[in-house]
Amino acid sequence: MPLLITFGPVILFWSTRYDKAMTLFLTCLKEFAKFANSKDKENNIPPDKCFKLPYKIENDKVESYSITQSFNKQENWTKALKYTLCNLKWALYWFVGNTNFQPLSQGPSSSSSTSTSLYRKQQQGSKAS
């Protein structure tokens, strides 16, 4: 099996599939960001506070660094992955803060009935002022 892995065309084949998968993942992350931004707007969140990814995604690039492994420098690919993870962290933070999502490891608790989304907290705070 190790001989197959070191054979050039096999590596290129798997790398191409990986590149396509990562590019599609970036597309999904960008679409989620658009969705989150539109939900913020629907809930009257001020435009400057609406969800926005910290690092711009455009096609296969995050902040001008390509997520593809083929024909890419290791440092650039690593930066693209780092920025992608940071964007994913922001998306996860938005999701958890704006839904009643609870990890499966937590069982139902008395505090779950009092949990509210970030929207509700912000809307209540703005009504009080």
C-alpha positions as a Markdown table, in Angstrom:
| # | Residue | x | y | z |
|---|---|---|---|---|
| 1 | Met | 0.0 | 0.0 | 0.0 |
| 2 | Pro | 2.7 | 2.6 | 0.7 |
| 3 | Leu | 3.9 | 2.2 | -2.9 |
| 4 | Leu | 0.6 | 3.4 | -4.1 |
| 5 | Ile | 0.6 | 6.4 | -1.9 |
| 6 | Thr | 4.0 | 7.6 | -3.1 |
| 7 | Phe | 3.0 | 7.2 | -6.8 |
| 8 | Gly | 2.6 | 10.7 | -8.3 |
| 9 | Pro | -0.8 | 10.4 | -10.1 |
| 10 | Val | -2.4 | 8.8 | -7.1 |
| 11 | Ile | -1.3 | 11.7 | -4.9 |
| 12 | Leu | -2.5 | 14.2 | -7.5 |
| 13 | Phe | -5.9 | 12.4 | -7.8 |
| 14 | Trp | -6.5 | 12.5 | -4.0 |
| 15 | Ser | -5.2 | 16.0 | -3.7 |
| 16 | Thr | -7.6 | 17.2 | -6.5 |
| 17 | Arg | -10.5 | 15.6 | -4.7 |
| 18 | Tyr | -9.4 | 17.2 | -1.4 |
| 19 | Asp | -9.1 | 20.6 | -3.1 |
| 20 | Lys | -12.6 | 20.3 | -4.5 |
| 21 | Ala | -14.0 | 19.3 | -1.1 |
| 22 | Met | -12.3 | 22.1 | 0.7 |
| 23 | Thr | -13.4 | 24.6 | -1.9 |
| 24 | Leu | -17.0 | 23.4 | -1.5 |
| 25 | Phe | -16.6 | 23.6 | 2.3 |
| 26 | Leu | -15.6 | 27.3 | 1.9 |
| 27 | Thr | -18.7 | 27.8 | -0.2 |
| 28 | Cys | -20.9 | 26.3 | 2.5 |
| 29 | Leu | -19.3 | 28.5 | 5.2 |
| 30 | Lys | -19.8 | 31.6 | 3.0 |
| 31 | Glu | -23.5 | 30.7 | 2.5 |
| 32 | Phe | -23.9 | 30.2 | 6.2 |
| 33 | Ala | -22.4 | 33.7 | 6.8 |
| 34 | Lys | -25.0 | 35.1 | 4.4 |
| 35 | Phe | -27.8 | 33.3 | 6.2 |
| 36 | Ala | -26.6 | 34.5 | 9.6 |
| 37 | Asn | -26.3 | 38.0 | 8.4 |
| 38 | Ser | -29.8 | 38.0 | 6.9 |
| 39 | Lys | -31.2 | 36.6 | 10.2 |
| 40 | Asp | -29.5 | 39.4 | 12.1 |
| 41 | Lys | -31.1 | 41.9 | 9.8 |
| 42 | Glu | -34.5 | 40.3 | 10.2 |
| 43 | Asn | -34.1 | 40.6 | 14.0 |
| 44 | Asn | -33.3 | 44.3 | 13.7 |
| 45 | Ile | -29.7 | 43.9 | 14.8 |
| 46 | Pro | -27.8 | 47.1 | 14.0 |
| 47 | Pro | -25.8 | 46.7 | 10.7 |
| 48 | Asp | -22.5 | 47.2 | 12.4 |
| 49 | Lys | -23.3 | 44.3 | 14.7 |
| 50 | Cys | -24.7 | 41.9 | 12.1 |
| 51 | Phe | -22.8 | 38.7 | 11.6 |
| 52 | Lys | -19.8 | 38.9 | 9.3 |
| 53 | Leu | -16.9 | 36.6 | 9.0 |
| 54 | Pro | -13.5 | 38.0 | 10.1 |
| 55 | Tyr | -11.7 | 36.7 | 7.0 |
| 56 | Lys | -13.1 | 37.2 | 3.5 |
| 57 | Ile | -13.9 | 34.1 | 1.5 |
| 58 | Glu | -13.8 | 34.3 | -2.3 |
| 59 | Asn | -13.9 | 31.0 | -4.3 |
| 60 | Asp | -11.1 | 28.8 | -3.1 |
| 61 | Lys | -9.4 | 31.6 | -1.1 |
| 62 | Val | -9.6 | 32.9 | 2.4 |
| 63 | Glu | -8.0 | 36.4 | 2.6 |
| 64 | Ser | -6.1 | 35.7 | -0.7 |
| 65 | Tyr | -4.7 | 32.4 | 0.6 |
| 66 | Ser | -5.8 | 29.4 | -1.4 |
| 67 | Ile | -7.3 | 26.5 | 0.6 |
| 68 | Thr | -6.2 | 24.0 | -2.1 |
| 69 | Gln | -3.1 | 21.9 | -1.5 |
| 70 | Ser | -2.2 | 21.4 | -5.2 |
| 71 | Phe | 0.5 | 23.8 | -6.4 |
| 72 | Asn | 0.4 | 25.8 | -3.2 |
| 73 | Lys | 3.1 | 26.7 | -0.7 |
| 74 | Gln | 2.8 | 25.0 | 2.6 |
| 75 | Glu | 2.8 | 28.4 | 4.5 |
| 76 | Asn | 0.0 | 29.8 | 2.4 |
| 77 | Trp | -2.1 | 26.6 | 2.7 |
| 78 | Thr | -1.6 | 26.7 | 6.5 |
| 79 | Lys | -2.7 | 30.3 | 6.7 |
| 80 | Ala | -5.8 | 29.5 | 4.6 |
| 81 | Leu | -6.6 | 26.7 | 7.1 |
| 82 | Lys | -6.0 | 28.9 | 10.1 |
| 83 | Tyr | -8.3 | 31.6 | 8.7 |
| 84 | Thr | -10.9 | 29.0 | 7.8 |
| 85 | Leu | -10.9 | 27.7 | 11.4 |
| 86 | Cys | -11.2 | 31.2 | 12.7 |
| 87 | Asn | -14.2 | 31.8 | 10.5 |
| 88 | Leu | -15.7 | 28.5 | 11.5 |
| 89 | Lys | -15.2 | 29.5 | 15.2 |
| 90 | Trp | -17.1 | 32.7 | 14.6 |
| 91 | Ala | -19.9 | 30.9 | 12.8 |
| 92 | Leu | -20.2 | 28.3 | 15.6 |
| 93 | Tyr | -20.2 | 31.1 | 18.2 |
| 94 | Trp | -23.1 | 32.9 | 16.3 |
| 95 | Phe | -25.0 | 29.6 | 16.0 |
| 96 | Val | -24.8 | 28.7 | 19.7 |
| 97 | Gly | -25.6 | 32.3 | 20.8 |
| 98 | Asn | -28.6 | 32.6 | 18.5 |
| 99 | Thr | -30.3 | 29.2 | 18.9 |
| 100 | Asn | -31.5 | 27.1 | 21.8 |
| 101 | Phe | -28.8 | 24.6 | 20.9 |
| 102 | Gln | -27.4 | 22.5 | 23.7 |
| 103 | Pro | -24.7 | 19.9 | 23.3 |
| 104 | Leu | -25.8 | 16.3 | 23.7 |
| 105 | Ser | -23.4 | 15.9 | 26.7 |
| 106 | Gln | -25.6 | 18.2 | 28.7 |
| 107 | Gly | -28.8 | 16.6 | 30.0 |
| 108 | Pro | -32.0 | 18.7 | 30.5 |
| 109 | Ser | -31.4 | 21.1 | 33.3 |
| 110 | Ser | -33.4 | 23.7 | 35.2 |
| 111 | Ser | -31.5 | 26.5 | 33.5 |
| 112 | Ser | -32.4 | 25.2 | 30.0 |
| 113 | Ser | -35.9 | 26.7 | 30.3 |
| 114 | Thr | -34.5 | 30.1 | 31.1 |
| 115 | Ser | -31.9 | 30.1 | 28.3 |
| 116 | Thr | -32.7 | 32.7 | 25.6 |
| 117 | Ser | -31.0 | 33.6 | 22.4 |
| 118 | Leu | -28.7 | 36.6 | 21.9 |
| 119 | Tyr | -31.5 | 38.2 | 19.9 |
| 120 | Arg | -34.0 | 38.1 | 22.7 |
| 121 | Lys | -31.4 | 39.5 | 25.1 |
| 122 | Gln | -30.5 | 42.3 | 22.8 |
| 123 | Gln | -34.1 | 43.1 | 22.0 |
| 124 | Gln | -35.0 | 43.2 | 25.7 |
| 125 | Gly | -32.0 | 45.4 | 26.4 |
| 126 | Ser | -33.0 | 47.9 | 23.6 |
| 127 | Lys | -36.6 | 48.1 | 24.7 |
| 128 | Ala | -35.6 | 49.0 | 28.3 |
| 129 | Ser | -33.5 | 52.0 | 27.1 |
